[in-house]
């Protein structure tokens, strides 16, 4: 009998310290640099996001934090809701489809 593999059980969520640092977010032809800080924001159930103001128009609300997810990186608002989920692309970056349909990418800034 063949055993089915549980894909969800095989996902490893990165530690915040692994992801902390400078990242580049591109939305269409527009890019901006953000900092994923390891500083916890309890009220948002997330970690502090620096430079997220540049994402406001595309996200339709201010991103104040981020958190690791089993399949990538989430950007979150002050209300704790996920604004974007950058799914791990397997190359160290991620891709998200935003509420308005725009595609965004995130890559570690070098």
Biopython code that builds the backbone (N, CA, C, O; Angstrom):
import numpy as np
from Bio.PDB.StructureBuilder import StructureBuilder

atoms = [
    (1, "UNK", "N", (0.844, -1.172, 0.000)),
    (1, "UNK", "CA", (0.000, 0.000, 0.000)),
    (1, "UNK", "C", (0.894, 1.242, 0.000)),
    (1, "UNK", "O", (1.846, 1.320, 0.777)),
    (2, "UNK", "N", (0.594, 2.212, -0.866)),
    (2, "UNK", "CA", (1.379, 3.437, -0.976)),
    (2, "UNK", "C", (0.956, 4.432, 0.103)),
    (2, "UNK", "O", (-0.236, 4.633, 0.336)),
    (3, "UNK", "N", (1.936, 5.053, 0.758)),
    (3, "UNK", "CA", (1.650, 6.042, 1.797)),
    (3, "UNK", "C", (1.680, 7.428, 1.173)),
    (3, "UNK", "O", (2.632, 7.775, 0.474)),
    (4, "UNK", "N", (0.640, 8.225, 1.420)),
    (4, "UNK", "CA", (0.614, 9.601, 0.923)),
    (4, "UNK", "C", (1.421, 10.485, 1.853)),
    (4, "UNK", "O", (1.343, 10.355, 3.075)),
    (5, "UNK", "N", (2.190, 11.378, 1.271)),
    (5, "UNK", "CA", (3.002, 12.310, 2.037)),
    (5, "UNK", "C", (2.170, 13.526, 2.402)),
    (5, "UNK", "O", (1.481, 14.087, 1.549)),
    (6, "UNK", "N", (2.226, 13.938, 3.659)),
    (6, "UNK", "CA", (1.518, 15.123, 4.118)),
    (6, "UNK", "C", (2.424, 16.332, 3.879)),
    (6, "UNK", "O", (3.357, 16.573, 4.645)),
    (7, "UNK", "N", (2.147, 17.097, 2.804)),
    (7, "UNK", "CA", (2.986, 18.226, 2.430)),
    (7, "UNK", "C", (3.025, 19.272, 3.540)),
    (7, "UNK", "O", (4.095, 19.802, 3.835)),
    (8, "UNK", "N", (1.900, 19.580, 4.156)),
    (8, "UNK", "CA", (1.862, 20.608, 5.202)),
    (8, "UNK", "C", (2.782, 20.245, 6.360)),
    (8, "UNK", "O", (3.386, 21.131, 6.966)),
    (9, "UNK", "N", (2.896, 18.978, 6.673)),
    (9, "UNK", "CA", (3.744, 18.565, 7.787)),
    (9, "UNK", "C", (5.222, 18.712, 7.455)),
    (9, "UNK", "O", (6.059, 18.750, 8.358)),
    (10, "UNK", "N", (5.555, 18.794, 6.159)),
    (10, "UNK", "CA", (6.961, 18.870, 5.783)),
    (10, "UNK", "C", (7.481, 20.307, 5.696)),
    (10, "UNK", "O", (8.685, 20.514, 5.549)),
    (11, "UNK", "N", (6.601, 21.291, 5.785)),
    (11, "UNK", "CA", (7.030, 22.689, 5.709)),
    (11, "UNK", "C", (7.711, 23.103, 7.008)),
    (11, "UNK", "O", (7.213, 22.824, 8.099)),
    (12, "UNK", "N", (8.854, 23.771, 6.879)),
    (12, "UNK", "CA", (9.568, 24.264, 8.044)),
    (12, "UNK", "C", (9.455, 25.772, 8.062)),
    (12, "UNK", "O", (9.830, 26.445, 7.102)),
    (13, "UNK", "N", (8.937, 26.300, 9.159)),
    (13, "UNK", "CA", (8.798, 27.744, 9.281)),
    (13, "UNK", "C", (10.132, 28.324, 9.747)),
    (13, "UNK", "O", (10.708, 27.864, 10.733)),
    (14, "UNK", "N", (10.614, 29.332, 9.031)),
    (14, "UNK", "CA", (11.867, 29.988, 9.383)),
    (14, "UNK", "C", (11.732, 30.752, 10.696)),
    (14, "UNK", "O", (10.655, 31.244, 11.030)),
    (15, "UNK", "N", (12.809, 30.841, 11.416)),
    (15, "UNK", "CA", (12.851, 31.657, 12.633)),
    (15, "UNK", "C", (12.958, 33.127, 12.223)),
    (15, "UNK", "O", (13.562, 33.429, 11.194)),
    (16, "UNK", "N", (12.384, 34.047, 13.004)),
    (16, "UNK", "CA", (12.472, 35.477, 12.676)),
    (16, "UNK", "C", (13.915, 35.952, 12.470)),
    (16, "UNK", "O", (14.174, 36.766, 11.584)),
    (17, "UNK", "N", (14.844, 35.457, 13.269)),
    (17, "UNK", "CA", (16.247, 35.884, 13.135)),
    (17, "UNK", "C", (16.821, 35.497, 11.774)),
    (17, "UNK", "O", (17.704, 36.188, 11.266)),
    (18, "UNK", "N", (16.343, 34.411, 11.174)),
    (18, "UNK", "CA", (16.815, 33.979, 9.850)),
    (18, "UNK", "C", (16.361, 34.936, 8.757)),
    (18, "UNK", "O", (17.066, 35.130, 7.767)),
    (19, "UNK", "N", (15.205, 35.525, 8.932)),
    (19, "UNK", "CA", (14.621, 36.389, 7.909)),
    (19, "UNK", "C", (14.897, 37.870, 8.137)),
    (19, "UNK", "O", (14.753, 38.674, 7.217)),
    (20, "UNK", "N", (15.292, 38.236, 9.349)),
    (20, "UNK", "CA", (15.530, 39.650, 9.669)),
    (20, "UNK", "C", (16.600, 40.230, 8.753)),
    (20, "UNK", "O", (17.564, 39.556, 8.389)),
    (21, "UNK", "N", (16.407, 41.493, 8.391)),
    (21, "UNK", "CA", (17.378, 42.190, 7.548)),
    (21, "UNK", "C", (16.682, 43.014, 6.487)),
    (21, "UNK", "O", (15.469, 43.218, 6.536)),
    (22, "UNK", "N", (17.464, 43.486, 5.524)),
    (22, "UNK", "CA", (16.946, 44.328, 4.446)),
    (22, "UNK", "C", (16.468, 43.470, 3.283)),
    (22, "UNK", "O", (17.151, 42.546, 2.842)),
    (23, "UNK", "N", (15.269, 43.806, 2.798)),
    (23, "UNK", "CA", (14.652, 43.100, 1.683)),
    (23, "UNK", "C", (14.189, 44.124, 0.658)),
    (23, "UNK", "O", (13.947, 45.282, 0.996)),
    (24, "UNK", "N", (14.068, 43.701, -0.575)),
    (24, "UNK", "CA", (13.560, 44.539, -1.653)),
    (24, "UNK", "C", (12.208, 43.975, -2.086)),
    (24, "UNK", "O", (12.091, 42.793, -2.409)),
    (25, "UNK", "N", (11.192, 44.834, -2.090)),
    (25, "UNK", "CA", (9.868, 44.439, -2.558)),
    (25, "UNK", "C", (9.625, 45.152, -3.882)),
    (25, "UNK", "O", (9.797, 46.367, -3.976)),
    (26, "UNK", "N", (9.227, 44.403, -4.901)),
    (26, "UNK", "CA", (8.917, 44.974, -6.215)),
    (26, "UNK", "C", (7.458, 44.695, -6.537)),
    (26, "UNK", "O", (6.975, 43.568, -6.420)),
    (27, "UNK", "N", (6.770, 45.757, -6.947)),
    (27, "UNK", "CA", (5.375, 45.650, -7.372)),
    (27, "UNK", "C", (5.319, 46.300, -8.743)),
    (27, "UNK", "O", (5.387, 47.523, -8.867)),
    (28, "UNK", "N", (5.195, 45.488, -9.748)),
    (28, "UNK", "CA", (5.283, 45.998, -11.113)),
    (28, "UNK", "C", (6.678, 46.553, -11.345)),
    (28, "UNK", "O", (7.673, 45.873, -11.095)),
    (29, "UNK", "N", (6.748, 47.791, -11.825)),
    (29, "UNK", "CA", (8.058, 48.402, -12.075)),
    (29, "UNK", "C", (8.534, 49.259, -10.895)),
    (29, "UNK", "O", (9.542, 49.958, -10.998)),
    (30, "UNK", "N", (7.812, 49.200, -9.792)),
    (30, "UNK", "CA", (8.131, 49.977, -8.597)),
    (30, "UNK", "C", (8.757, 49.080, -7.542)),
    (30, "UNK", "O", (8.256, 47.987, -7.275)),
    (31, "UNK", "N", (9.836, 49.532, -6.948)),
    (31, "UNK", "CA", (10.467, 48.764, -5.890)),
    (31, "UNK", "C", (10.744, 49.617, -4.678)),
    (31, "UNK", "O", (10.883, 50.836, -4.781)),
    (32, "UNK", "N", (10.823, 48.986, -3.545)),
    (32, "UNK", "CA", (11.213, 49.706, -2.344)),
    (32, "UNK", "C", (11.900, 48.742, -1.386)),
    (32, "UNK", "O", (11.667, 47.533, -1.411)),
    (33, "UNK", "N", (12.739, 49.303, -0.555)),
    (33, "UNK", "CA", (13.473, 48.506, 0.410)),
    (33, "UNK", "C", (12.735, 48.536, 1.740)),
    (33, "UNK", "O", (12.299, 49.594, 2.194)),
    (34, "UNK", "N", (12.600, 47.376, 2.358)),
    (34, "UNK", "CA", (11.985, 47.264, 3.672)),
    (34, "UNK", "C", (12.936, 46.525, 4.598)),
    (34, "UNK", "O", (13.801, 45.770, 4.155)),
    (35, "UNK", "N", (12.759, 46.755, 5.887)),
    (35, "UNK", "CA", (13.560, 46.037, 6.870)),
    (35, "UNK", "C", (12.645, 45.121, 7.678)),
    (35, "UNK", "O", (11.670, 45.572, 8.279)),
    (36, "UNK", "N", (12.970, 43.845, 7.685)),
    (36, "UNK", "CA", (12.269, 42.896, 8.540)),
    (36, "UNK", "C", (13.048, 42.865, 9.849)),
    (36, "UNK", "O", (14.121, 42.268, 9.935)),
    (37, "UNK", "N", (12.499, 43.509, 10.852)),
    (37, "UNK", "CA", (13.164, 43.635, 12.146)),
    (37, "UNK", "C", (12.783, 42.451, 13.040)),
    (37, "UNK", "O", (11.670, 41.933, 12.937)),
    (38, "UNK", "N", (13.698, 42.018, 13.920)),
    (38, "UNK", "CA", (13.349, 40.956, 14.863)),
    (38, "UNK", "C", (12.605, 41.486, 16.097)),
    (38, "UNK", "O", (12.291, 40.723, 17.011)),
    (39, "UNK", "N", (12.325, 42.802, 16.117)),
    (39, "UNK", "CA", (11.613, 43.413, 17.249)),
    (39, "UNK", "C", (10.133, 43.053, 17.203)),
    (39, "UNK", "O", (9.459, 43.299, 16.203)),
    (40, "UNK", "N", (9.637, 42.479, 18.270)),
    (40, "UNK", "CA", (8.255, 41.993, 18.348)),
    (40, "UNK", "C", (7.281, 43.150, 18.585)),
    (40, "UNK", "O", (7.565, 44.054, 19.372)),
    (41, "UNK", "N", (6.134, 43.118, 17.904)),
    (41, "UNK", "CA", (5.018, 44.041, 18.126)),
    (41, "UNK", "C", (3.857, 43.167, 18.587)),
    (41, "UNK", "O", (3.161, 42.571, 17.765)),
    (42, "UNK", "N", (3.651, 43.090, 19.881)),
    (42, "UNK", "CA", (2.617, 42.204, 20.426)),
    (42, "UNK", "C", (1.220, 42.571, 19.927)),
    (42, "UNK", "O", (0.417, 41.685, 19.633)),
    (43, "UNK", "N", (0.923, 43.874, 19.830)),
    (43, "UNK", "CA", (-0.424, 44.296, 19.430)),
    (43, "UNK", "C", (-0.779, 43.837, 18.014)),
    (43, "UNK", "O", (-1.956, 43.662, 17.701)),
    (44, "UNK", "N", (0.222, 43.640, 17.157)),
    (44, "UNK", "CA", (-0.017, 43.194, 15.782)),
    (44, "UNK", "C", (0.281, 41.709, 15.605)),
    (44, "UNK", "O", (0.104, 41.163, 14.516)),
    (45, "UNK", "N", (0.737, 41.048, 16.686)),
    (45, "UNK", "CA", (1.132, 39.645, 16.613)),
    (45, "UNK", "C", (2.122, 39.435, 15.470)),
    (45, "UNK", "O", (1.969, 38.533, 14.646)),
    (46, "UNK", "N", (3.144, 40.295, 15.444)),
    (46, "UNK", "CA", (4.094, 40.286, 14.338)),
    (46, "UNK", "C", (5.419, 40.892, 14.796)),
    (46, "UNK", "O", (5.610, 41.203, 15.972)),
    (47, "UNK", "N", (6.321, 41.048, 13.842)),
    (47, "UNK", "CA", (7.605, 41.707, 14.065)),
    (47, "UNK", "C", (7.595, 43.009, 13.276)),
    (47, "UNK", "O", (6.920, 43.118, 12.253)),
    (48, "UNK", "N", (8.344, 43.990, 13.753)),
    (48, "UNK", "CA", (8.326, 45.329, 13.153)),
    (48, "UNK", "C", (8.821, 45.307, 11.709)),
    (48, "UNK", "O", (9.811, 44.655, 11.378)),
    (49, "UNK", "N", (8.101, 46.041, 10.861)),
    (49, "UNK", "CA", (8.456, 46.216, 9.462)),
    (49, "UNK", "C", (8.889, 47.658, 9.270)),
    (49, "UNK", "O", (8.092, 48.576, 9.464)),
    (50, "UNK", "N", (10.125, 47.863, 8.896)),
    (50, "UNK", "CA", (10.628, 49.206, 8.630)),
    (50, "UNK", "C", (10.512, 49.529, 7.149)),
    (50, "UNK", "O", (10.784, 48.677, 6.304)),
    (51, "UNK", "N", (10.112, 50.752, 6.830)),
    (51, "UNK", "CA", (10.023, 51.183, 5.438)),
    (51, "UNK", "C", (8.778, 50.721, 4.714)),
    (51, "UNK", "O", (8.677, 50.883, 3.498)),
    (52, "UNK", "N", (7.838, 50.153, 5.427)),
    (52, "UNK", "CA", (6.629, 49.630, 4.800)),
    (52, "UNK", "C", (5.704, 50.684, 4.233)),
    (52, "UNK", "O", (4.750, 50.348, 3.531)),
    (53, "UNK", "N", (5.963, 51.964, 4.521)),
    (53, "UNK", "CA", (5.113, 53.046, 4.006)),
    (53, "UNK", "C", (5.058, 53.027, 2.480)),
    (53, "UNK", "O", (4.032, 53.373, 1.892)),
    (54, "UNK", "N", (6.149, 52.628, 1.839)),
    (54, "UNK", "CA", (6.189, 52.631, 0.379)),
    (54, "UNK", "C", (5.237, 51.596, -0.215)),
    (54, "UNK", "O", (4.947, 51.645, -1.410)),
    (55, "UNK", "N", (4.749, 50.668, 0.592)),
    (55, "UNK", "CA", (3.852, 49.626, 0.109)),
    (55, "UNK", "C", (2.378, 49.996, 0.267)),
    (55, "UNK", "O", (1.506, 49.335, -0.295)),
    (56, "UNK", "N", (2.104, 51.050, 1.033)),
    (56, "UNK", "CA", (0.745, 51.440, 1.367)),
    (56, "UNK", "C", (-0.233, 51.474, 0.209)),
    (56, "UNK", "O", (-1.285, 50.840, 0.296)),
    (57, "UNK", "N", (0.064, 52.191, -0.883)),
    (57, "UNK", "CA", (-0.901, 52.258, -1.984)),
    (57, "UNK", "C", (-1.228, 50.880, -2.581)),
    (57, "UNK", "O", (-2.383, 50.617, -2.917)),
    (58, "UNK", "N", (-0.254, 50.025, -2.713)),
    (58, "UNK", "CA", (-0.495, 48.710, -3.313)),
    (58, "UNK", "C", (-1.249, 47.780, -2.368)),
    (58, "UNK", "O", (-2.034, 46.943, -2.812)),
    (59, "UNK", "N", (-1.010, 47.929, -1.058)),
    (59, "UNK", "CA", (-1.651, 47.058, -0.083)),
    (59, "UNK", "C", (-2.996, 47.595, 0.386)),
    (59, "UNK", "O", (-3.773, 46.871, 1.008)),
    (60, "UNK", "N", (-3.275, 48.869, 0.088)),
    (60, "UNK", "CA", (-4.527, 49.547, 0.446)),
    (60, "UNK", "C", (-4.649, 49.846, 1.940)),
    (60, "UNK", "O", (-5.644, 50.428, 2.372)),
    (61, "UNK", "N", (-3.671, 49.463, 2.713)),
    (61, "UNK", "CA", (-3.609, 49.792, 4.134)),
    (61, "UNK", "C", (-2.151, 49.672, 4.551)),
    (61, "UNK", "O", (-1.366, 48.999, 3.883)),
    (62, "UNK", "N", (-1.788, 50.314, 5.640)),
    (62, "UNK", "CA", (-0.391, 50.328, 6.059)),
    (62, "UNK", "C", (0.049, 48.975, 6.612)),
    (62, "UNK", "O", (-0.628, 48.372, 7.445)),
    (63, "UNK", "N", (1.187, 48.524, 6.131)),
    (63, "UNK", "CA", (1.809, 47.309, 6.674)),
    (63, "UNK", "C", (2.699, 47.750, 7.833)),
    (63, "UNK", "O", (3.620, 48.545, 7.648)),
    (64, "UNK", "N", (2.420, 47.233, 9.025)),
    (64, "UNK", "CA", (3.213, 47.622, 10.195)),
    (64, "UNK", "C", (4.130, 46.500, 10.667)),
    (64, "UNK", "O", (5.057, 46.728, 11.444)),
    (65, "UNK", "N", (3.864, 45.296, 10.193)),
    (65, "UNK", "CA", (4.653, 44.178, 10.675)),
    (65, "UNK", "C", (4.772, 43.057, 9.663)),
    (65, "UNK", "O", (4.225, 43.111, 8.562)),
    (66, "UNK", "N", (5.499, 42.051, 10.074)),
    (66, "UNK", "CA", (5.701, 40.861, 9.249)),
    (66, "UNK", "C", (5.789, 39.666, 10.182)),
    (66, "UNK", "O", (6.022, 39.818, 11.381)),
    (67, "UNK", "N", (5.604, 38.500, 9.636)),
    (67, "UNK", "CA", (5.800, 37.284, 10.410)),
    (67, "UNK", "C", (6.149, 36.140, 9.465)),
    (67, "UNK", "O", (5.698, 36.100, 8.320)),
    (68, "UNK", "N", (6.961, 35.207, 9.968)),
    (68, "UNK", "CA", (7.241, 34.033, 9.151)),
    (68, "UNK", "C", (5.979, 33.186, 9.039)),
    (68, "UNK", "O", (5.164, 33.142, 9.960)),
    (69, "UNK", "N", (5.830, 32.528, 7.920)),
    (69, "UNK", "CA", (4.724, 31.599, 7.698)),
    (69, "UNK", "C", (5.331, 30.286, 7.212)),
    (69, "UNK", "O", (6.442, 30.287, 6.682)),
    (70, "UNK", "N", (4.641, 29.190, 7.378)),
    (70, "UNK", "CA", (5.210, 27.916, 6.937)),
    (70, "UNK", "C", (5.612, 27.908, 5.465)),
    (70, "UNK", "O", (6.520, 27.178, 5.070)),
    (71, "UNK", "N", (4.938, 28.717, 4.658)),
    (71, "UNK", "CA", (5.252, 28.717, 3.238)),
    (71, "UNK", "C", (5.786, 30.055, 2.732)),
    (71, "UNK", "O", (5.740, 30.315, 1.530)),
    (72, "UNK", "N", (6.296, 30.916, 3.631)),
    (72, "UNK", "CA", (6.864, 32.183, 3.182)),
    (72, "UNK", "C", (6.886, 33.255, 4.248)),
    (72, "UNK", "O", (7.179, 32.982, 5.413)),
    (73, "UNK", "N", (6.569, 34.493, 3.841)),
    (73, "UNK", "CA", (6.593, 35.671, 4.713)),
    (73, "UNK", "C", (5.268, 36.411, 4.561)),
    (73, "UNK", "O", (4.828, 36.679, 3.443)),
    (74, "UNK", "N", (4.636, 36.738, 5.679)),
    (74, "UNK", "CA", (3.396, 37.510, 5.669)),
    (74, "UNK", "C", (3.688, 38.948, 6.071)),
    (74, "UNK", "O", (4.483, 39.191, 6.979)),
    (75, "UNK", "N", (3.049, 39.905, 5.399)),
    (75, "UNK", "CA", (3.038, 41.293, 5.836)),
    (75, "UNK", "C", (1.685, 41.520, 6.473)),
    (75, "UNK", "O", (0.666, 41.084, 5.937)),
    (76, "UNK", "N", (1.659, 42.206, 7.628)),
    (76, "UNK", "CA", (0.421, 42.359, 8.377)),
    (76, "UNK", "C", (0.146, 43.821, 8.718)),
    (76, "UNK", "O", (1.054, 44.649, 8.791)),
    (77, "UNK", "N", (-1.137, 44.109, 8.925)),
    (77, "UNK", "CA", (-1.573, 45.430, 9.349)),
    (77, "UNK", "C", (-1.665, 45.499, 10.858)),
    (77, "UNK", "O", (-1.464, 44.500, 11.549)),
    (78, "UNK", "N", (-1.971, 46.685, 11.368)),
    (78, "UNK", "CA", (-2.080, 46.887, 12.815)),
    (78, "UNK", "C", (-3.204, 46.039, 13.409)),
    (78, "UNK", "O", (-3.191, 45.750, 14.606)),
    (79, "UNK", "N", (-4.172, 45.639, 12.590)),
    (79, "UNK", "CA", (-5.301, 44.829, 13.059)),
    (79, "UNK", "C", (-4.989, 43.328, 13.083)),
    (79, "UNK", "O", (-5.885, 42.514, 13.310)),
    (80, "UNK", "N", (-3.726, 42.960, 12.851)),
    (80, "UNK", "CA", (-3.233, 41.573, 12.853)),
    (80, "UNK", "C", (-3.581, 40.789, 11.595)),
    (80, "UNK", "O", (-3.188, 39.629, 11.471)),
    (81, "UNK", "N", (-4.306, 41.392, 10.664)),
    (81, "UNK", "CA", (-4.699, 40.673, 9.461)),
    (81, "UNK", "C", (-3.567, 40.653, 8.441)),
    (81, "UNK", "O", (-2.803, 41.610, 8.325)),
    (82, "UNK", "N", (-3.472, 39.561, 7.713)),
    (82, "UNK", "CA", (-2.451, 39.418, 6.679)),
    (82, "UNK", "C", (-2.827, 40.265, 5.476)),
    (82, "UNK", "O", (-3.934, 40.155, 4.949)),
    (83, "UNK", "N", (-1.895, 41.118, 5.044)),
    (83, "UNK", "CA", (-2.103, 41.965, 3.879)),
    (83, "UNK", "C", (-1.530, 41.326, 2.625)),
    (83, "UNK", "O", (-2.053, 41.522, 1.528)),
    (84, "UNK", "N", (-0.456, 40.561, 2.785)),
    (84, "UNK", "CA", (0.182, 39.881, 1.657)),
    (84, "UNK", "C", (0.930, 38.672, 2.182)),
    (84, "UNK", "O", (1.563, 38.732, 3.237)),
    (85, "UNK", "N", (0.857, 37.585, 1.449)),
    (85, "UNK", "CA", (1.627, 36.396, 1.765)),
    (85, "UNK", "C", (2.572, 36.150, 0.613)),
    (85, "UNK", "O", (2.153, 35.799, -0.490)),
    (86, "UNK", "N", (3.853, 36.336, 0.877)),
    (86, "UNK", "CA", (4.875, 36.069, -0.122)),
    (86, "UNK", "C", (5.236, 34.591, -0.024)),
    (86, "UNK", "O", (5.981, 34.179, 0.865)),
    (87, "UNK", "N", (4.702, 33.809, -0.943)),
    (87, "UNK", "CA", (4.949, 32.371, -0.948)),
    (87, "UNK", "C", (6.383, 32.114, -1.389)),
    (87, "UNK", "O", (6.860, 32.706, -2.357)),
    (88, "UNK", "N", (7.056, 31.237, -0.678)),
    (88, "UNK", "CA", (8.445, 30.890, -0.961)),
    (88, "UNK", "C", (8.571, 30.407, -2.401)),
    (88, "UNK", "O", (7.893, 29.468, -2.817)),
    (89, "UNK", "N", (9.448, 31.065, -3.153)),
    (89, "UNK", "CA", (9.657, 30.708, -4.552)),
    (89, "UNK", "C", (10.770, 29.682, -4.721)),
    (89, "UNK", "O", (11.064, 29.271, -5.843)),
    (90, "UNK", "N", (11.391, 29.263, -3.620)),
    (90, "UNK", "CA", (12.443, 28.262, -3.690)),
    (90, "UNK", "C", (13.813, 28.808, -4.031)),
    (90, "UNK", "O", (14.784, 28.053, -4.088)),
    (91, "UNK", "N", (13.908, 30.112, -4.259)),
    (91, "UNK", "CA", (15.188, 30.725, -4.606)),
    (91, "UNK", "C", (15.597, 31.795, -3.604)),
    (91, "UNK", "O", (16.424, 32.655, -3.908)),
    (92, "UNK", "N", (15.015, 31.741, -2.408)),
    (92, "UNK", "CA", (15.323, 32.728, -1.380)),
    (92, "UNK", "C", (14.394, 33.924, -1.388)),
    (92, "UNK", "O", (14.475, 34.774, -0.501)),
    (93, "UNK", "N", (13.513, 34.008, -2.371)),
    (93, "UNK", "CA", (12.555, 35.095, -2.469)),
    (93, "UNK", "C", (11.138, 34.556, -2.415)),
    (93, "UNK", "O", (10.915, 33.377, -2.140)),
    (94, "UNK", "N", (10.184, 35.436, -2.680)),
    (94, "UNK", "CA", (8.793, 35.016, -2.659)),
    (94, "UNK", "C", (7.940, 35.871, -3.565)),
    (94, "UNK", "O", (8.353, 36.946, -3.999)),
    (95, "UNK", "N", (6.736, 35.382, -3.850)),
    (95, "UNK", "CA", (5.793, 36.063, -4.725)),
    (95, "UNK", "C", (4.432, 36.127, -4.048)),
    (95, "UNK", "O", (4.004, 35.176, -3.393)),
    (96, "UNK", "N", (3.756, 37.267, -4.217)),
    (96, "UNK", "CA", (2.418, 37.448, -3.656)),
    (96, "UNK", "C", (1.514, 38.074, -4.704)),
    (96, "UNK", "O", (1.956, 38.895, -5.509)),
    (97, "UNK", "N", (0.252, 37.685, -4.689)),
    (97, "UNK", "CA", (-0.754, 38.367, -5.495)),
    (97, "UNK", "C", (-1.553, 39.225, -4.533)),
    (97, "UNK", "O", (-2.169, 38.714, -3.598)),
    (98, "UNK", "N", (-1.539, 40.534, -4.765)),
    (98, "UNK", "CA", (-2.185, 41.485, -3.865)),
    (98, "UNK", "C", (-3.678, 41.589, -4.164)),
    (98, "UNK", "O", (-4.152, 41.100, -5.190)),
    (99, "UNK", "N", (-4.410, 42.229, -3.259)),
    (99, "UNK", "CA", (-5.870, 42.322, -3.357)),
    (99, "UNK", "C", (-6.332, 42.877, -4.701)),
    (99, "UNK", "O", (-7.336, 42.406, -5.234)),
    (100, "UNK", "N", (-5.646, 43.846, -5.257)),
    (100, "UNK", "CA", (-6.043, 44.430, -6.541)),
    (100, "UNK", "C", (-5.605, 43.620, -7.744)),
    (100, "UNK", "O", (-5.881, 44.005, -8.880)),
    (101, "UNK", "N", (-4.917, 42.490, -7.513)),
    (101, "UNK", "CA", (-4.463, 41.636, -8.604)),
    (101, "UNK", "C", (-3.014, 41.829, -8.996)),
    (101, "UNK", "O", (-2.478, 41.038, -9.772)),
    (102, "UNK", "N", (-2.358, 42.874, -8.473)),
    (102, "UNK", "CA", (-0.947, 43.098, -8.795)),
    (102, "UNK", "C", (-0.091, 41.989, -8.194)),
    (102, "UNK", "O", (-0.406, 41.452, -7.132)),
    (103, "UNK", "N", (0.987, 41.656, -8.882)),
    (103, "UNK", "CA", (1.929, 40.651, -8.390)),
    (103, "UNK", "C", (3.117, 41.382, -7.780)),
    (103, "UNK", "O", (3.666, 42.312, -8.370)),
    (104, "UNK", "N", (3.500, 40.942, -6.588)),
    (104, "UNK", "CA", (4.635, 41.532, -5.881)),
    (104, "UNK", "C", (5.657, 40.435, -5.603)),
    (104, "UNK", "O", (5.305, 39.270, -5.419)),
    (105, "UNK", "N", (6.917, 40.825, -5.576)),
    (105, "UNK", "CA", (7.988, 39.884, -5.226)),
    (105, "UNK", "C", (8.799, 40.456, -4.082)),
    (105, "UNK", "O", (8.861, 41.671, -3.895)),
    (106, "UNK", "N", (9.420, 39.574, -3.322)),
    (106, "UNK", "CA", (10.305, 39.985, -2.240)),
    (106, "UNK", "C", (11.593, 39.186, -2.361)),
    (106, "UNK", "O", (11.569, 37.973, -2.565)),
    (107, "UNK", "N", (12.718, 39.883, -2.233)),
    (107, "UNK", "CA", (14.041, 39.260, -2.294)),
    (107, "UNK", "C", (14.931, 39.951, -1.273)),
    (107, "UNK", "O", (14.800, 41.148, -1.019)),
    (108, "UNK", "N", (15.827, 39.182, -0.701)),
    (108, "UNK", "CA", (16.783, 39.766, 0.249)),
    (108, "UNK", "C", (17.647, 40.783, -0.502)),
    (108, "UNK", "O", (18.149, 40.502, -1.590)),
    (109, "UNK", "N", (17.812, 41.969, 0.095)),
    (109, "UNK", "CA", (18.630, 43.025, -0.502)),
    (109, "UNK", "C", (20.103, 42.663, -0.345)),
    (109, "UNK", "O", (20.539, 42.266, 0.736)),
    (110, "UNK", "N", (20.841, 42.797, -1.388)),
    (110, "UNK", "CA", (22.268, 42.437, -1.366)),
    (110, "UNK", "C", (23.135, 43.647, -1.360)),
    (110, "UNK", "O", (24.360, 43.528, -1.343)),
]
sb = StructureBuilder()
sb.init_structure("model")
sb.init_model(0)
sb.init_chain("A")
sb.init_seg("    ")
for serial, (resi, resn, name, xyz) in enumerate(atoms, 1):
    if name == "N":
        sb.init_residue(resn, " ", resi, " ")
    sb.init_atom(name, np.array(xyz, "f"), 0.0, 1.0, " ", f" {name:<3s}", serial, name[0])
structure = sb.get_structure()
